[in-house]
Amino acid sequence: MQEGRRKGSLPLSQLSWSAAGFYLLVHALCLGVVYTGLSWHALAIFAGCFAVRMFALTVGFHRYFAHRAFKTSRWFQLLLALLGSTTLQGGVIWWAETHRRHHRHADTGRDLHSPQFQGFFYSHYLWFLDRRNRVTEHAAIPDLARYPELRWLDTWHFVPFAAMCVGLYHYWGVEGVLWGGLLPTVLIWEITHWVQSFSHAWGGYRRYACEDLSRNHWPLGVLALGEFHNNHHRFSSSARQGHVWWEFDVGWYVLRLWAALGLVWDLKTPTSLSQGTAGASERGEPFV
């Protein structure tokens, strides 16, 4: 593991105040549940919106855009980008590019969010509020930047979330916006933060002796619909991240269904990657 400068804190001059203010505002607005109250209807809205949006993040932003773990059509690629953008985790190209950078330098001084070098709080919360990390490096990710619709969505990434909230308000009012829009957003944020920090720090188990410090945490992996982090770092381009039956990988199960329906194809697996049969996409060539 390379030595690097420990950041540990974020200078105020480098803090994106607009991003930090918006982040805090979303959390504060969640207190509106005191007004709407708790009901089975509200929980159903929450569960449905969480599942769809968490799935779009883990399968769309993560496995497809960041790691090119399967192939799909251009229209379905755009659908995954639109749904993933409702999680308010930045533009699809920015998300994929910074995640690829994390894998290239995992748990070294050049990792964007390594708790070993930047400290737990920075890697958990502050790294994405750092102005130095908020610029999309289009030249570093030409396989995605070549699509004008993805470049537009990368810039206007908040539009799908806003449109979703308008729809939720139309059908279910303030209750819909809170339980379908804001609360799932915060939970998905926290799950993502914990994977980025906790899964490179403590506990869990290491199925593979990777060069980085990644580890699997079963409850976190299940909640994230199949994000078993040590498995993922060993086979980062694999569409399958649960490697034994009790590592429940909902993302993989749905991808298998989609493959049967012809929506996706050429799903990479640990076996195909180990045998060198993953195909052109493993070499960074564009899919669609």
N, C-alpha and C positions, 0 to 999 in steps of 0.2 A: 504494500500500500504506500503510495507516494506521500511525501510530507507536503503540507500546504499551510497557508495562513489561516488561523482560526478567526472567523469573523465574530461570531457570538452575539453581536448586536448590530443594529442597522442605524447608521448616522442619519439624523433627521434630514440632512440635505439630500439624501438619497431615497427618502421615503416618498412613495406616491400617495399624497394626501387624499386625492380624489378616490383612489382605489381603497384606501384604508377607511375613509368616511363611508363609502358605499358598503363595504364589508360590515362595518358596525351597524349601519342603518338597517340592513337586512335582518341582522340578529335582533335588533330592537323591535322591528315591526312584528316579529314572531310573537311578541307579548300580546298581540291582538287576539290570541286564542282565549284570553281571559274574557274577551267580549263575545266571541262566537260560541265558546263552550265546547265540550267534548261530546261526541255522539258517534254511533256506529256509522252514520253517513259520512261524517268527517274522517273517520279512520279509513273507510273504504276509499275515499278520494286520496288520502295520504298514501295508502299502500299502493294503489294503482299508479299514481304519478311517480312515486319513488321507484317502483320496479322498472317502469319504462325508461326513466331518465338515468337511473344507475346502470341499467343494461346498455343504454346508448353510450355511456361513458366507458365502461369496461370493454365492451365489444367494438364500439365504433371508434372513439378517440384513441383508446389504448391499443387494442389488438389489431385493428385495421389501419388507422392512420399513423400511429407511432411505429408499429412493428410489421405491418403488411403481412399479417398472419393468414390471410385468405384473399381471394379475388372476388370482385363483384362488378356489377354494371355501373355506369356513370350515374344514372338516376338514383340507384340505391346508395351509392357513395354519398350523394348529396343529401339523401334522406337521413343517413347516419350522422352526417355533419350537422344538419339542422336540429335533430333530436339531441345530440350531444351538447350543442351550444346552449340548450335550455338549462344546463347545470351551472351556467355562469362561471366557468373555469377558464375564461379567455378564449381567443380565437383558435380554431381547429389547427391551423398551420403552426401557430405559436405553441400550442399544447404539444403537438407531435415533435416539434423541433427541440424544445427544452427537454422533453422526455428522452429523446434519443441522445441528447448531450449528457443527461444523467447516466444513461447506460454506458456511454463511452468512458466516463470518468467516475464510475460508481465508487463511493467511499474513498475518494482521493481529494486532494486540495482543490481540484477543478470541478468537483461535483457541486451542482447548484444547491442541493439540500441534503448534505450528509451530516447527521448529528455528530459524527466523529470529528469533523473539522469546523462546521459552522455552529455547533451547539444545538441542543434539542429545540429550543424555542424558535430560533431562526429557521431551522429546517422544517418545523411544524407550521409556523404561521408567517414569518417575515419574508422569506425568500421571494414570494410572488408579489410582495408589496415593495420590493426593491426596484427602483427605476432601472438599474443596470440589467435586470433580468426580464424587463417587460417589452423589449423590442423584438419583433419577429425577424429572424434572420432568413429571409426568403432564399438567399443564395445557397444556404446550407441544406435546403430541403426541396430541390427542384422537382422531385416526383409529385409533390403536392402543389407547389407554387405555380406549376404550369396550367392549372385549372382556374380560369377567371372567376368562376362561381365560388370557389374555395377562398380565393384571395379577397373577394368582396365580403364573404361571410366572416373571414378572419378579422376584417376591419369593423364590421357591423355585427359583431358576435352577440350583442345584447338584444338584437331584434327578435330572434326566436323566443327568448324568454318573455319579452314584452307581449308578443303575439299570443303566447300560451296563457299569460295572465289575463289578457282581454277575453279569451275564450272561456277561461275558468270563471271569470266574473259574470260573463253573459249567462252561463248555465247555473252557477251556484253562488253568485254574489261574493261578498267578502270572505265567507267560509271557504269557497273554492280557491281564492287567491292565497289565503293563509295555509290551508291544509294541503293544497295541491301544488302551490307555487313556492312559497317561502320556506315552510318547514322542511320539505324534502330537499330543498337547496342546501340548507344549513347542515342537514344530516349527511348529504353526499359530500359536502365540503369536508366535514370532520372525518369521514371515512377515508377520503383521499389524503388528508393531512396525516392521519395515523399510519397509513401505508407508507408514506414517504419518510416518516421519522421513526416511529416505533418499530417498523419492520426492518430497520437498519440499525437497531440499537439493542434491545433486550428481549429475553424470553423466547417463547415459541420453540421451534425446532428447525434444524437444517438438514433437509433430505440430501442436499448436494454440497460438496465442499467447494463452493465458488470462491473466486479471488476477493469478492466483496463480502460485506457482512450481512447480506440479506438473510431473512428467516421467515418461515411460515408461522402465522398465528391463525389457528383454526377458526375462532369466532369471527375475527376480522375478515378472513377469506370468504366465509359463508355470507356474511353481511354484504360484502362487496361483490356477490354473485360469482365468486370463483377466483378471486385475486390471491392466490397462494404465492407469496413474493419470492421465496427462495427457488421454488420450482420455476417461476417466471424468469428469474435472472439466469438460471442454468440454460433454459431454452426460451430466450426472449422472443423469438419469432414464432413460437408455437401458438396455435389457436386454442390449444388445450392447456389449462394451468392446474387442474386437479389431476394428480398422477396416480392416486389410488381411489378405491370406491368411496371411502369416507371423506375425501376431500371434494365436497359437493361443488361442482363447477357448472352453475346454471347457464353461464355464458356459452360454454361448450355444448351443453345439451340443446340449446336453441339454435346454435350454429349448425349442428347436425340436422336439425329439422329444416332449417333454411336451405341447406345443401340438398336435401331430398326434394325440396320444392323448386330447386334451380335458381334460387336467389343469390347464393354464394357458391363458390367452388374452390378447388385446390386448397383445402384446409391443411395447413402445416401441423404436424404433430411432433412430439419428441422423437418418435421412431424415424419419421421421414427426414428430420434434421440431422439425426445421428448417422443415417445412412447416406446422406448427401443427395437426397432425392426431392428436396423442397422446391426446386424450380427457379425460374429466373428472378422471382421477387425477392428471394433470399440474397441475391446479389445487388439489390437496390434498383432493379429495373421497374419502370412504372407498369401498373396493371391494366389501366383502362384508358 
